[in-house]
C-alpha cells in the first residue's frame, strides 16, 4: 500500500535559500505486527523550473547561469574524499566569483558532489558521457556509435537510469544530452534530445 504524502507548507528550494527536506520510506509485509524489510531515506527539494522570454526561471524568478564548466575537476577523487576541500572548491571559491551555475563535463556528478550543491544552492547542468565524434577518430573505426543499434539502445537505458537516480536533486536545472557531437547534430536533435526531454 502506498500512503499519500503532501507538503502544503513546504518552502521552495532556491539559490539564496536552498531548503532541503527528507523522507523516510519503508517496505513492510502484511503480518501482524508488520515486519520491515527495507528502508530508504532520501533528501529532496521543491522548486519550479521554467523558461520565460528565453531565460531560465527558478520559482518564477529569472536566474542567470553564470559560472564555469568543471573540466576534469570532479574526476579528482582525493578532492571528493576531503569534505572541506570539496566545499572550498565548489562552494566558497565558487561564490567568491559570484558564480551561480556549474556544468559538469561529459559525466554527471557523484552523489556527494550533488548533495553539496543541493545544500548550498549551486545550480548544476549535468552532461551525459556521450561524445560520438571521438569514436570516428579511433583507428580502424568507420562507424559512429549512432550507426550501431546496440549503442543507441544502451544509451537510452543509461540516460533513463541517470536521470531517475538524480531526480530528487533540486540543484540540477538542466541536462546536456551530448558533448560536442560534431557532425551528428541533426541526428541528436531528431532522436537524442526528444528522448532526454521525454525522461
Secondary structure, DSSP 8 states (H G I E B T S, - for coil): -------TT-----SSS---EEEEEEEE-SSSS--EEEEEEEEE----EEEETTEEEETTEE----EEEESSGGG-HHHHH-HHHHHIIIIIHHHHTT--EEEESSS---HHHHHHHHHHT-EEEEE-S--GGGGGGSTT--S-GGGSHHHHHHHHHHHHHHHHHTTT-TTEEEEE--S--TT-HHHIIIIIHHHHHH-
